[in-house]
Each structure stands twice: as structure tokens, then as C-alpha cells.
């Protein structure tokens, strides 16, 4: 049996995926806000659990976010945060 815990995997998102993630997050955020949910709490719940019930179906937000892999969403969030912090 091969032990993969000692290797570091490399992940690279495509530019088109990054643009799509940003747009979907903006649309989902707005739909959650318009539905009187706390968008941050709801998105965190979705990202941790993978349960789409955290995302409103208003404005097709649930369908939009389910089209994306959660790891791509997390990558975009980390990228934007670190760019903002200028580490």
C-alpha cells in the first residue's frame, strides 16, 4: 500500500473557472441577502457540509453554486483574501 500523506499534491485552477467562481459567488451572495439570510453564515455552512440546503433557491442560486466544485470556491476565497492582505 502506498502512503500518500508524505506527498504534496499540486492544484491549479483554470482562469475561466476563477471568473465563473467569482461571478457565481456574487450572485449567490446577493440572492441570500435578498432572502434575509446572512450570506457569510450560509456560504460557510454550505462549504463545510456540502449541503445545498444552506443556499436559497431564489434567483437560481442553489443550482448555480452546485455547478461548482467546493474546492474551487475555497481556492478563490483564499486567493482573494491573501491578495487583499498583500502577504
N, CA, C and O atoms as CSV, one atom per row, in Angstrom:
chain,resi,resn,atom,element,x,y,z
A,1,UNK,N,N,0.844,-1.191,0.000
A,1,UNK,CA,C,0.000,0.000,0.000
A,1,UNK,C,C,0.885,1.250,0.000
A,1,UNK,O,O,1.859,1.328,0.749
A,2,UNK,N,N,0.543,2.211,-0.834
A,2,UNK,CA,C,1.329,3.429,-0.983
A,2,UNK,C,C,0.825,4.483,-0.001
A,2,UNK,O,O,-0.378,4.721,0.110
A,3,UNK,N,N,1.764,5.111,0.708
A,3,UNK,CA,C,1.418,6.168,1.658
A,3,UNK,C,C,1.477,7.511,0.938
A,3,UNK,O,O,2.555,7.980,0.573
A,4,UNK,N,N,0.313,8.125,0.735
A,4,UNK,CA,C,0.243,9.394,0.007
A,4,UNK,C,C,0.298,10.604,0.943
A,4,UNK,O,O,0.227,11.740,0.475
A,5,UNK,N,N,0.423,10.384,2.244
A,5,UNK,CA,C,0.420,11.504,3.181
A,5,UNK,C,C,1.714,12.292,3.161
A,5,UNK,O,O,1.757,13.409,3.676
A,6,UNK,N,N,2.774,11.741,2.579
A,6,UNK,CA,C,4.058,12.425,2.524
A,6,UNK,C,C,4.229,13.260,1.258
A,6,UNK,O,O,5.168,14.049,1.158
A,7,UNK,N,N,3.333,13.092,0.300
A,7,UNK,CA,C,3.432,13.846,-0.953
A,7,UNK,C,C,2.569,15.093,-0.899
A,7,UNK,O,O,1.520,15.106,-0.255
A,8,UNK,N,N,3.008,16.120,-1.566
A,8,UNK,CA,C,2.216,17.336,-1.706
A,8,UNK,C,C,1.602,17.337,-3.091
A,8,UNK,O,O,2.303,17.221,-4.096
A,9,UNK,N,N,0.285,17.468,-3.134
A,9,UNK,CA,C,-0.422,17.500,-4.399
A,9,UNK,C,C,-0.435,18.943,-4.913
A,9,UNK,O,O,-0.519,19.886,-4.126
A,10,UNK,N,N,-0.352,19.105,-6.214
A,10,UNK,CA,C,-0.409,20.432,-6.824
A,10,UNK,C,C,-1.772,20.605,-7.483
A,10,UNK,O,O,-2.223,19.755,-8.250
A,11,UNK,N,N,-2.413,21.721,-7.168
A,11,UNK,CA,C,-3.725,22.021,-7.729
A,11,UNK,C,C,-3.634,23.355,-8.456
A,11,UNK,O,O,-3.115,24.330,-7.913
A,12,UNK,N,N,-4.134,23.395,-9.671
A,12,UNK,CA,C,-4.102,24.619,-10.470
A,12,UNK,C,C,-5.472,24.823,-11.102
A,12,UNK,O,O,-5.916,24.007,-11.910
A,13,UNK,N,N,-6.138,25.908,-10.736
A,13,UNK,CA,C,-7.437,26.223,-11.338
A,13,UNK,C,C,-7.223,26.962,-12.651
A,13,UNK,O,O,-6.265,27.722,-12.797
A,14,UNK,N,N,-8.108,26.739,-13.591
A,14,UNK,CA,C,-8.050,27.440,-14.875
A,14,UNK,C,C,-8.633,28.837,-14.707
A,14,UNK,O,O,-9.507,29.053,-13.867
A,15,UNK,N,N,-8.158,29.768,-15.491
A,15,UNK,CA,C,-8.618,31.157,-15.413
A,15,UNK,C,C,-10.128,31.262,-15.606
A,15,UNK,O,O,-10.779,32.051,-14.921
A,16,UNK,N,N,-10.694,30.488,-16.520
A,16,UNK,CA,C,-12.136,30.549,-16.752
A,16,UNK,C,C,-12.899,30.076,-15.521
A,16,UNK,O,O,-13.981,30.587,-15.234
A,17,UNK,N,N,-12.353,29.110,-14.790
A,17,UNK,CA,C,-13.008,28.641,-13.570
A,17,UNK,C,C,-13.013,29.734,-12.504
A,17,UNK,O,O,-13.995,29.893,-11.779
A,18,UNK,N,N,-11.923,30.483,-12.409
A,18,UNK,CA,C,-11.816,31.550,-11.417
A,18,UNK,C,C,-12.855,32.629,-11.679
A,18,UNK,O,O,-13.512,33.094,-10.747
A,19,UNK,N,N,-13.011,33.029,-12.924
A,19,UNK,CA,C,-14.001,34.048,-13.285
A,19,UNK,C,C,-15.396,33.543,-12.956
A,19,UNK,O,O,-16.207,34.281,-12.397
A,20,UNK,N,N,-15.682,32.297,-13.296
A,20,UNK,CA,C,-17.003,31.738,-13.026
A,20,UNK,C,C,-17.282,31.687,-11.530
A,20,UNK,O,O,-18.385,32.022,-11.098
A,21,UNK,N,N,-16.302,31.275,-10.736
A,21,UNK,CA,C,-16.482,31.201,-9.284
A,21,UNK,C,C,-16.814,32.579,-8.733
A,21,UNK,O,O,-17.745,32.718,-7.939
A,22,UNK,N,N,-16.077,33.585,-9.136
A,22,UNK,CA,C,-16.331,34.946,-8.647
A,22,UNK,C,C,-17.740,35.410,-8.978
A,22,UNK,O,O,-18.426,35.979,-8.129
A,23,UNK,N,N,-18.167,35.173,-10.195
A,23,UNK,CA,C,-19.497,35.602,-10.617
A,23,UNK,C,C,-20.587,34.851,-9.861
A,23,UNK,O,O,-21.561,35.453,-9.410
A,24,UNK,N,N,-20.427,33.543,-9.724
A,24,UNK,CA,C,-21.427,32.743,-9.005
A,24,UNK,C,C,-21.506,33.187,-7.549
A,24,UNK,O,O,-22.603,33.335,-7.011
A,25,UNK,N,N,-20.370,33.399,-6.909
A,25,UNK,CA,C,-20.384,33.835,-5.509
A,25,UNK,C,C,-21.108,35.172,-5.348
A,25,UNK,O,O,-21.865,35.357,-4.395
A,26,UNK,N,N,-20.881,36.091,-6.267
A,26,UNK,CA,C,-21.566,37.384,-6.203
A,26,UNK,C,C,-23.081,37.206,-6.323
A,26,UNK,O,O,-23.845,37.804,-5.566
A,27,UNK,N,N,-23.505,36.386,-7.273
A,27,UNK,CA,C,-24.941,36.168,-7.485
A,27,UNK,C,C,-25.578,35.444,-6.300
A,27,UNK,O,O,-26.674,35.801,-5.868
A,28,UNK,N,N,-24.899,34.439,-5.783
A,28,UNK,CA,C,-25.424,33.693,-4.631
A,28,UNK,C,C,-25.475,34.593,-3.405
A,28,UNK,O,O,-26.460,34.575,-2.667
A,29,UNK,N,N,-24.440,35.371,-3.181
A,29,UNK,CA,C,-24.396,36.312,-2.063
A,29,UNK,C,C,-25.595,37.256,-2.111
A,29,UNK,O,O,-26.270,37.467,-1.104
A,30,UNK,N,N,-25.852,37.821,-3.287
A,30,UNK,CA,C,-26.971,38.753,-3.441
A,30,UNK,C,C,-28.311,38.061,-3.196
A,30,UNK,O,O,-29.185,38.621,-2.533
A,31,UNK,N,N,-28.475,36.862,-3.720
A,31,UNK,CA,C,-29.731,36.127,-3.520
A,31,UNK,C,C,-29.948,35.809,-2.044
A,31,UNK,O,O,-31.074,35.895,-1.554
A,32,UNK,N,N,-28.891,35.445,-1.338
A,32,UNK,CA,C,-29.014,35.165,0.096
A,32,UNK,C,C,-29.382,36.427,0.861
A,32,UNK,O,O,-30.231,36.401,1.753
A,33,UNK,N,N,-28.741,37.522,0.508
A,33,UNK,CA,C,-29.036,38.797,1.173
A,33,UNK,C,C,-30.496,39.203,0.931
A,33,UNK,O,O,-31.189,39.620,1.859
A,34,UNK,N,N,-30.954,39.079,-0.308
A,34,UNK,CA,C,-32.338,39.440,-0.634
A,34,UNK,C,C,-33.348,38.530,0.059
A,34,UNK,O,O,-34.498,38.917,0.267
A,35,UNK,N,N,-32.918,37.327,0.413
A,35,UNK,CA,C,-33.801,36.379,1.107
A,35,UNK,C,C,-33.703,36.520,2.624
A,35,UNK,O,O,-34.231,35.695,3.369
A,36,UNK,N,N,-33.018,37.578,3.075
A,36,UNK,CA,C,-32.841,37.871,4.504
A,36,UNK,C,C,-32.045,36.815,5.262
A,36,UNK,O,O,-32.277,36.593,6.451
A,37,UNK,N,N,-31.116,36.171,4.582
A,37,UNK,CA,C,-30.175,35.270,5.233
A,37,UNK,C,C,-28.844,36.006,5.388
A,37,UNK,O,O,-28.563,36.956,4.659
A,38,UNK,N,N,-28.042,35.563,6.332
A,38,UNK,CA,C,-26.685,36.076,6.455
A,38,UNK,C,C,-25.839,35.324,5.426
A,38,UNK,O,O,-25.557,34.141,5.616
A,39,UNK,N,N,-25.430,35.984,4.347
A,39,UNK,CA,C,-24.722,35.285,3.271
A,39,UNK,C,C,-23.450,34.576,3.732
A,39,UNK,O,O,-23.147,33.481,3.260
A,40,UNK,N,N,-22.710,35.186,4.642
A,40,UNK,CA,C,-21.465,34.571,5.115
A,40,UNK,C,C,-21.769,33.276,5.851
A,40,UNK,O,O,-21.165,32.242,5.565
A,41,UNK,N,N,-22.695,33.323,6.789
A,41,UNK,CA,C,-23.053,32.115,7.547
A,41,UNK,C,C,-23.549,31.007,6.628
A,41,UNK,O,O,-23.168,29.847,6.788
A,42,UNK,N,N,-24.383,31.355,5.683
A,42,UNK,CA,C,-24.949,30.349,4.789
A,42,UNK,C,C,-23.881,29.736,3.886
A,42,UNK,O,O,-23.863,28.522,3.681
A,43,UNK,N,N,-23.000,30.564,3.350
A,43,UNK,CA,C,-21.939,30.052,2.485
A,43,UNK,C,C,-20.963,29.172,3.262
A,43,UNK,O,O,-20.526,28.137,2.760
A,44,UNK,N,N,-20.622,29.579,4.476
A,44,UNK,CA,C,-19.736,28.755,5.307
A,44,UNK,C,C,-20.398,27.411,5.592
A,44,UNK,O,O,-19.754,26.367,5.492
A,45,UNK,N,N,-21.671,27.433,5.943
A,45,UNK,CA,C,-22.397,26.182,6.183
A,45,UNK,C,C,-22.358,25.269,4.974
A,45,UNK,O,O,-22.150,24.062,5.101
A,46,UNK,N,N,-22.559,25.847,3.807
A,46,UNK,CA,C,-22.512,25.053,2.576
A,46,UNK,C,C,-21.113,24.500,2.322
A,46,UNK,O,O,-20.955,23.321,2.008
A,47,UNK,N,N,-20.108,25.349,2.457
A,47,UNK,CA,C,-18.744,24.908,2.170
A,47,UNK,C,C,-18.262,23.820,3.136
A,47,UNK,O,O,-17.539,22.909,2.733
A,48,UNK,N,N,-18.655,23.913,4.385
A,48,UNK,CA,C,-18.248,22.905,5.368
A,48,UNK,C,C,-18.992,21.598,5.165
A,48,UNK,O,O,-18.389,20.525,5.198
A,49,UNK,N,N,-20.289,21.683,4.958
A,49,UNK,CA,C,-21.117,20.473,4.928
A,49,UNK,C,C,-21.336,19.905,3.522
A,49,UNK,O,O,-21.515,18.698,3.358
A,50,UNK,N,N,-21.323,20.767,2.521
A,50,UNK,CA,C,-21.663,20.332,1.170
A,50,UNK,C,C,-23.162,20.227,0.947
A,50,UNK,O,O,-23.604,19.800,-0.120
A,51,UNK,N,N,-23.945,20.612,1.942
A,51,UNK,CA,C,-25.407,20.524,1.855
A,51,UNK,C,C,-25.958,21.762,1.148
A,51,UNK,O,O,-25.872,22.861,1.695
A,52,UNK,N,N,-26.516,21.612,-0.042
A,52,UNK,CA,C,-27.030,22.764,-0.787
A,52,UNK,C,C,-28.242,23.428,-0.139
A,52,UNK,O,O,-28.655,24.504,-0.570
A,53,UNK,N,N,-28.813,22.811,0.881
A,53,UNK,CA,C,-29.951,23.424,1.567
A,53,UNK,C,C,-29.562,24.732,2.261
A,53,UNK,O,O,-30.438,25.525,2.609
A,54,UNK,N,N,-28.280,24.966,2.464
A,54,UNK,CA,C,-27.824,26.232,3.042
A,54,UNK,C,C,-27.985,27.402,2.072
A,54,UNK,O,O,-27.945,28.563,2.480
A,55,UNK,N,N,-28.164,27.096,0.811
A,55,UNK,CA,C,-28.258,28.133,-0.221
A,55,UNK,C,C,-29.699,28.250,-0.699
A,55,UNK,O,O,-30.348,27.252,-1.014
A,56,UNK,N,N,-30.181,29.467,-0.746
A,56,UNK,CA,C,-31.548,29.714,-1.189
A,56,UNK,C,C,-31.735,29.285,-2.650
A,56,UNK,O,O,-30.790,29.271,-3.440
A,57,UNK,N,N,-32.955,28.943,-2.974
A,57,UNK,CA,C,-33.254,28.624,-4.371
A,57,UNK,C,C,-33.654,29.886,-5.153
A,57,UNK,O,O,-33.825,29.844,-6.371
A,58,UNK,N,N,-33.799,31.005,-4.433
A,58,UNK,CA,C,-34.145,32.265,-5.089
A,58,UNK,C,C,-33.084,32.628,-6.115
A,58,UNK,O,O,-31.889,32.442,-5.885
A,59,UNK,N,N,-33.533,33.146,-7.241
A,59,UNK,CA,C,-32.663,33.552,-8.349
A,59,UNK,C,C,-31.764,32.411,-8.818
A,59,UNK,O,O,-30.685,32.648,-9.362
A,60,UNK,N,N,-32.209,31.178,-8.608
A,60,UNK,CA,C,-31.479,30.004,-9.076
A,60,UNK,C,C,-30.112,29.835,-8.401
A,60,UNK,O,O,-29.226,29.174,-8.942
A,61,UNK,N,N,-29.947,30.441,-7.209
A,61,UNK,CA,C,-28.652,30.454,-6.524
A,61,UNK,C,C,-28.167,29.048,-6.183
A,61,UNK,O,O,-26.978,28.756,-6.310
A,62,UNK,N,N,-29.072,28.180,-5.752
A,62,UNK,CA,C,-28.675,26.826,-5.368
A,62,UNK,C,C,-28.146,26.045,-6.575
A,62,UNK,O,O,-27.144,25.337,-6.475
A,63,UNK,N,N,-28.817,26.179,-7.695
A,63,UNK,CA,C,-28.379,25.498,-8.913
A,63,UNK,C,C,-27.013,26.032,-9.345
A,63,UNK,O,O,-26.132,25.263,-9.729
A,64,UNK,N,N,-26.845,27.347,-9.279
A,64,UNK,CA,C,-25.580,27.960,-9.687
A,64,UNK,C,C,-24.412,27.451,-8.859
A,64,UNK,O,O,-23.383,27.052,-9.405
A,65,UNK,N,N,-24.571,27.465,-7.542
A,65,UNK,CA,C,-23.445,27.088,-6.684
A,65,UNK,C,C,-23.142,25.595,-6.769
A,65,UNK,O,O,-21.995,25.182,-6.604
A,66,UNK,N,N,-24.159,24.796,-7.025
A,66,UNK,CA,C,-23.942,23.345,-7.126
A,66,UNK,C,C,-23.197,22.958,-8.402
A,66,UNK,O,O,-22.700,21.837,-8.509
A,67,UNK,N,N,-23.117,23.856,-9.355
A,67,UNK,CA,C,-22.358,23.598,-10.584
A,67,UNK,C,C,-20.847,23.654,-10.340
A,67,UNK,O,O,-20.061,23.141,-11.137
A,68,UNK,N,N,-20.456,24.280,-9.235
A,68,UNK,CA,C,-19.038,24.464,-8.926
A,68,UNK,C,C,-18.562,23.430,-7.922
A,68,UNK,O,O,-19.322,22.991,-7.058
A,69,UNK,N,N,-17.314,23.051,-8.041
A,69,UNK,CA,C,-16.691,22.194,-7.040
A,69,UNK,C,C,-16.361,23.072,-5.831
A,69,UNK,O,O,-15.889,24.199,-5.980
A,70,UNK,N,N,-16.614,22.545,-4.647
A,70,UNK,CA,C,-16.351,23.339,-3.448
A,70,UNK,C,C,-14.876,23.712,-3.312
A,70,UNK,O,O,-14.562,24.784,-2.796
A,71,UNK,N,N,-13.972,22.854,-3.761
A,71,UNK,CA,C,-12.554,23.190,-3.653
A,71,UNK,C,C,-12.199,24.403,-4.511
A,71,UNK,O,O,-11.313,25.175,-4.145
A,72,UNK,N,N,-12.870,24.581,-5.637
A,72,UNK,CA,C,-12.634,25.768,-6.469
A,72,UNK,C,C,-13.130,27.032,-5.776
A,72,UNK,O,O,-12.502,28.088,-5.860
A,73,UNK,N,N,-14.254,26.913,-5.095
A,73,UNK,CA,C,-14.789,28.053,-4.347
A,73,UNK,C,C,-13.811,28.436,-3.243
A,73,UNK,O,O,-13.484,29.612,-3.079
A,74,UNK,N,N,-13.346,27.452,-2.492
A,74,UNK,CA,C,-12.401,27.723,-1.412
A,74,UNK,C,C,-11.106,28.332,-1.937
A,74,UNK,O,O,-10.556,29.250,-1.328
A,75,UNK,N,N,-10.625,27.828,-3.056
A,75,UNK,CA,C,-9.398,28.365,-3.640
A,75,UNK,C,C,-9.569,29.838,-3.991
A,75,UNK,O,O,-8.687,30.651,-3.713
A,76,UNK,N,N,-10.683,30.177,-4.591
A,76,UNK,CA,C,-10.928,31.565,-4.966
A,76,UNK,C,C,-11.039,32.455,-3.726
A,76,UNK,O,O,-10.521,33.572,-3.718
A,77,UNK,N,N,-11.698,31.977,-2.699
A,77,UNK,CA,C,-11.826,32.762,-1.474
A,77,UNK,C,C,-10.463,32.999,-0.823
A,77,UNK,O,O,-10.171,34.112,-0.386
A,78,UNK,N,N,-9.645,31.981,-0.758
A,78,UNK,CA,C,-8.302,32.120,-0.182
A,78,UNK,C,C,-7.463,33.073,-1.027
A,78,UNK,O,O,-6.771,33.938,-0.490
A,79,UNK,N,N,-7.524,32.916,-2.345
A,79,UNK,CA,C,-6.758,33.785,-3.242
A,79,UNK,C,C,-7.137,35.248,-3.019
A,79,UNK,O,O,-6.262,36.098,-2.855
A,80,UNK,N,N,-8.422,35.540,-3.014
A,80,UNK,CA,C,-8.876,36.924,-2.851
A,80,UNK,C,C,-8.484,37.481,-1.482
A,80,UNK,O,O,-8.086,38.641,-1.371
A,81,UNK,N,N,-8.594,36.666,-0.459
A,81,UNK,CA,C,-8.229,37.121,0.889
A,81,UNK,C,C,-6.744,37.449,0.956
A,81,UNK,O,O,-6.364,38.502,1.469
A,82,UNK,N,N,-5.909,36.563,0.445
A,82,UNK,CA,C,-4.472,36.786,0.507
A,82,UNK,C,C,-4.032,37.953,-0.368
A,82,UNK,O,O,-3.108,38.680,-0.003
A,83,UNK,N,N,-4.673,38.142,-1.510
A,83,UNK,CA,C,-4.365,39.304,-2.350
A,83,UNK,C,C,-4.695,40.597,-1.617
A,83,UNK,O,O,-3.960,41.581,-1.708
A,84,UNK,N,N,-5.794,40.585,-0.899
A,84,UNK,CA,C,-6.228,41.763,-0.154
A,84,UNK,C,C,-5.281,42.068,0.999
A,84,UNK,O,O,-5.017,43.230,1.308
A,85,UNK,N,N,-4.781,41.031,1.620
A,85,UNK,CA,C,-3.886,41.193,2.762
A,85,UNK,C,C,-2.454,41.516,2.332
A,85,UNK,O,O,-1.633,41.921,3.155
A,86,UNK,N,N,-2.156,41.337,1.049
A,86,UNK,CA,C,-0.843,41.608,0.483
A,86,UNK,C,C,0.273,40.966,1.284
A,86,UNK,O,O,1.188,41.639,1.758
A,87,UNK,N,N,0.180,39.650,1.425
A,87,UNK,CA,C,1.209,38.928,2.179
A,87,UNK,C,C,2.495,38.813,1.418
A,87,UNK,O,O,3.458,38.232,1.917
